[in-house]
Amino acid sequence: MACKLICLLGTKLNTKGVSMVAKRSSIVLLLLILVSYGCAGVPVREATKVDMSLPVGEIAGSQFTGIRYPFKVSAPPGWQMATKYPDFMVTLGYDKEGLEESELFIFNPVTQSNVQIDFTPASRYTSFSQGLMEGLVSAAGTDSFVEEIEEAYGKEAQPVMAPTEAIRLKGVQYAARKYATYTLKGAKREQGWVYAFSEPYQIFILYMLLDTGGTKDQDALKAIIGSFEYIPKK
């Protein structure tokens, strides 16, 4: 679980000027280790087995229905969905190996704003709560993130961390969100992450919005998150 959270909350960007990811993720790893030690000893759930031979899911028009994991989500007008990452995400700095771990990509091919969704089974020994969600999400957005953004891109990036917020996802027990805004080559970017839990899965929704879409991509993100629904298997 710890390695998975590192890769996802850190978005596994490559080293072309984005070394801030490693330091930021190490904080999350530390918290996960502490949580694991605090909860180890008595299992709180059975081990979850995932049939990786199953297809990720089906895309019908603007609707995705999961098969490997039980969720559905919709893409807003002008956006596309795919179970393989679009090539432009590598150009933006994402690492291919990290991208391959996500189940679904929703993206605007014109502005290159993008959303990734990934599931992973929770540890047998970890108990989750809203407070834990918010604590881990906050840990992924510390002062070191701001410092590393400025080190990579210069002071003109002017990164600003938004407050951690609890959010609601349909069918999900606990969820929290954090994001940062910064300026790169005169264009604003928003990079954010949602960490959620619904028995027995951890859920990650990672996104990057580029300002070329203006407020329309912000509205699209709200629509995507609003359409997400976890549907437990019976």
Secondary structure per residue as TSV (DSSP state, phi and psi in degrees):
chain	resnum	aa	ss	phi	psi
A	1	M	-	360.0	-40.7
A	2	A	H	-61.4	-46.5
A	3	C	H	-63.7	-37.9
A	4	K	H	-63.2	-44.3
A	5	L	H	-66.9	-36.0
A	6	I	H	-59.3	-49.8
A	7	C	H	-62.7	-38.3
A	8	L	H	-84.2	-48.5
A	9	L	H	-67.7	-27.0
A	10	G	T	-83.5	-9.3
A	11	T	T	61.0	4.5
A	12	K	T	47.4	44.0
A	13	L	B	-69.4	152.1
A	14	N	-	-80.5	-173.5
A	15	T	S	-90.8	12.3
A	16	K	S	-76.0	73.1
A	17	G	S	82.4	15.7
A	18	V	-	-132.1	45.7
A	19	S	T	-69.2	-8.7
A	20	M	H	-61.6	-21.4
A	21	V	H	-62.9	-43.3
A	22	A	H	-62.9	-45.9
A	23	K	H	-66.8	-40.6
A	24	R	H	-63.4	-42.4
A	25	S	H	-69.4	-29.0
A	26	S	H	-63.1	-30.2
A	27	I	H	-65.7	-41.9
A	28	V	H	-63.7	-42.1
A	29	L	H	-59.6	-43.8
A	30	L	H	-59.7	-45.5
A	31	L	H	-63.8	-39.2
A	32	L	H	-65.8	-37.8
A	33	I	H	-63.2	-43.9
A	34	L	H	-62.5	-42.6
A	35	V	H	-63.6	-43.2
A	36	S	H	-63.2	-43.1
A	37	Y	H	-66.2	-36.0
A	38	G	H	-69.7	-25.8
A	39	C	H	-106.7	-8.8
A	40	A	T	-66.1	151.6
A	41	G	T	121.4	-54.5
A	42	V	S	-117.6	114.3
A	43	P	-	-65.9	140.6
A	44	V	S	-105.0	-4.9
A	45	R	S	-157.8	159.7
A	46	E	-	-71.8	154.9
A	47	A	-	-63.5	134.0
A	48	T	-	-93.7	124.7
A	49	K	-	-102.1	131.0
A	50	V	-	-114.3	126.1
A	51	D	-	-81.8	96.6
A	52	M	T	-73.5	-7.5
A	53	S	T	-78.3	-15.6
A	54	L	S	-72.3	147.5
A	55	P	-	-65.7	154.6
A	56	V	S	-60.6	-43.6
A	57	G	E	170.2	-171.2
A	58	E	E	-120.2	137.6
A	59	I	E	-109.0	120.9
A	60	A	E	-126.4	103.0
A	61	G	T	65.5	-119.9
A	62	S	T	-100.0	11.6
A	63	Q	E	-115.1	131.3
A	64	F	E	-110.2	133.8
A	65	T	E	-123.5	119.6
A	66	G	E	-72.4	145.5
A	67	I	S	-113.4	-47.5
A	68	R	S	-68.5	-39.1
A	69	Y	S	-126.7	143.6
A	70	P	-	-85.7	82.7
A	71	F	E	-149.0	163.0
A	72	K	E	-139.7	156.7
A	73	V	E	-160.7	155.6
A	74	S	E	-119.5	152.4
A	75	A	-	-101.2	136.3
A	76	P	-	-75.0	167.1
A	77	P	T	-54.9	136.8
A	78	G	T	87.9	-9.6
A	79	W	-	-104.7	155.7
A	80	Q	E	-121.7	162.4
A	81	M	E	-127.3	145.9
A	82	A	E	-157.4	152.1
A	83	T	S	-90.2	-2.8
A	84	K	S	-118.4	142.0
A	85	Y	-	-64.7	144.0
A	86	P	-	-71.8	146.5
A	87	D	T	-59.2	-31.1
A	88	F	H	-64.0	-19.9
A	89	M	H	-67.8	-30.8
A	90	V	H	-67.8	-39.9
A	91	T	H	-62.1	-33.6
A	92	L	T	-71.7	-13.2
A	93	G	T	117.0	-1.0
A	94	Y	B	-72.8	145.7
A	95	D	-	-83.8	133.4
A	96	K	H	-58.2	-42.8
A	97	E	H	-60.7	-41.8
A	98	G	H	-65.9	-40.8
A	99	L	H	-63.0	-34.3
A	100	E	T	-66.5	-13.8
A	101	E	T	-83.5	-14.5
A	102	S	-	-85.4	146.9
A	103	E	S	-82.9	-32.3
A	104	L	E	-146.7	143.5
A	105	F	E	-123.7	132.5
A	106	I	E	-123.2	126.9
A	107	F	E	-151.5	155.4
A	108	N	-	-98.5	109.5
A	109	P	T	-67.1	-17.1
A	110	V	T	-85.6	-50.4
A	111	T	T	-89.6	-17.6
A	112	Q	-	71.0	11.7
A	113	S	-	-63.0	145.5
A	114	N	E	-151.0	155.5
A	115	V	E	-134.2	135.4
A	116	Q	E	-116.3	144.8
A	117	I	E	-127.2	131.9
A	118	D	E	-141.3	144.3
A	119	F	E	-117.6	149.9
A	120	T	E	-153.1	140.0
A	121	P	E	-60.8	142.9
A	122	A	-	-78.3	155.1
A	123	S	-	-59.8	148.4
A	124	R	T	-64.1	-21.9
A	125	Y	T	-107.5	-0.5
A	126	T	-	-101.6	126.5
A	127	S	-	-94.6	137.6
A	128	F	-	-110.2	154.6
A	129	S	-	-154.3	167.1
A	130	Q	H	-63.3	-37.8
A	131	G	H	-62.3	-39.0
A	132	L	H	-65.6	-43.0
A	133	M	H	-56.3	-49.3
A	134	E	H	-67.6	-35.6
A	135	G	H	-65.7	-43.8
A	136	L	H	-69.2	-39.7
A	137	V	H	-64.2	-40.2
A	138	S	H	-63.6	-38.0
A	139	A	H	-63.5	-27.5
A	140	A	T	-79.0	-5.1
A	141	G	S	-131.2	65.8
A	142	T	-	-96.6	179.4
A	143	D	H	-59.9	-28.1
A	144	S	H	-64.7	-30.5
A	145	F	H	-62.1	-45.8
A	146	V	H	-61.8	-45.2
A	147	E	H	-61.9	-41.3
A	148	E	H	-73.3	-34.7
A	149	I	H	-60.3	-45.9
A	150	E	H	-66.9	-35.2
A	151	E	H	-66.7	-38.7
A	152	A	H	-77.2	-41.6
A	153	Y	H	-111.8	-10.2
A	154	G	-	97.7	166.9
A	155	K	G	-61.6	-25.4
A	156	E	G	-66.7	-14.5
A	157	A	G	-63.8	-36.2
A	158	Q	-	48.6	57.6
A	159	P	-	-67.4	139.5
A	160	V	E	-131.3	125.2
A	161	M	E	-88.5	132.1
A	162	A	-	-82.8	156.0
A	163	P	-	-63.6	149.8
A	164	T	-	-66.2	138.7
A	165	E	E	-135.0	143.8
A	166	A	E	-78.2	137.3
A	167	I	-	-129.6	165.0
A	168	R	-	-110.7	130.5
A	169	L	-	-122.2	138.0
A	170	K	B	-60.0	128.8
A	171	G	T	76.8	5.7
A	172	V	-	-107.6	137.9
A	173	Q	S	-73.8	-50.1
A	174	Y	E	-137.3	141.2
A	175	A	E	-158.3	144.1
A	176	A	E	-143.4	155.3
A	177	R	E	-133.3	146.5
A	178	K	E	-143.9	147.0
A	179	Y	E	-153.9	161.5
A	180	A	E	-126.9	146.7
A	181	T	E	-117.8	142.3
A	182	Y	E	-155.8	167.0
A	183	T	E	-113.0	130.2
A	184	L	E	-131.6	119.1
A	185	K	T	53.6	41.3
A	186	G	T	81.6	-3.1
A	187	A	E	-112.5	139.2
A	188	K	E	-80.8	144.1
A	189	R	E	-130.0	148.9
A	190	E	E	-125.6	123.8
A	191	Q	E	-120.6	122.6
A	192	G	E	-140.3	167.9
A	193	W	E	-146.5	139.1
A	194	V	E	-114.7	128.8
A	195	Y	E	-116.2	128.2
A	196	A	E	-140.8	163.1
A	197	F	E	-141.6	133.2
A	198	S	E	-145.0	119.8
A	199	E	T	-41.7	125.0
A	200	P	T	-107.1	29.2
A	201	Y	E	-113.8	144.4
A	202	Q	E	-87.9	141.5
A	203	I	E	-125.8	135.7
A	204	F	E	-126.7	126.7
A	205	I	E	-121.4	111.5
A	206	L	E	-114.0	140.4
A	207	Y	E	-146.8	158.6
A	208	M	E	-138.1	126.1
A	209	L	E	-111.2	131.3
A	210	L	E	-105.8	140.0
A	211	D	G	-67.2	-10.2
A	212	T	G	-62.5	-18.3
A	213	G	G	-92.1	-3.9
A	214	G	T	59.0	-146.6
A	215	T	H	-74.2	-14.8
A	216	K	H	-62.8	-38.7
A	217	D	H	-71.5	-31.5
A	218	Q	H	-61.9	-45.4
A	219	D	H	-64.4	-37.5
A	220	A	H	-64.3	-41.3
A	221	L	H	-60.7	-44.2
A	222	K	H	-59.7	-39.6
A	223	A	H	-66.5	-40.3
A	224	I	H	-63.8	-50.2
A	225	I	H	-63.2	-37.9
A	226	G	H	-67.8	-26.9
A	227	S	H	-87.7	-15.3
A	228	F	-	-63.0	135.6
A	229	E	E	-146.1	128.2
A	230	Y	E	-90.7	127.8
A	231	I	-	-123.1	99.4
A	232	P	-	-58.3	142.0
A	233	K	-	-71.7	140.5
A	234	K	-	-85.3	360.0
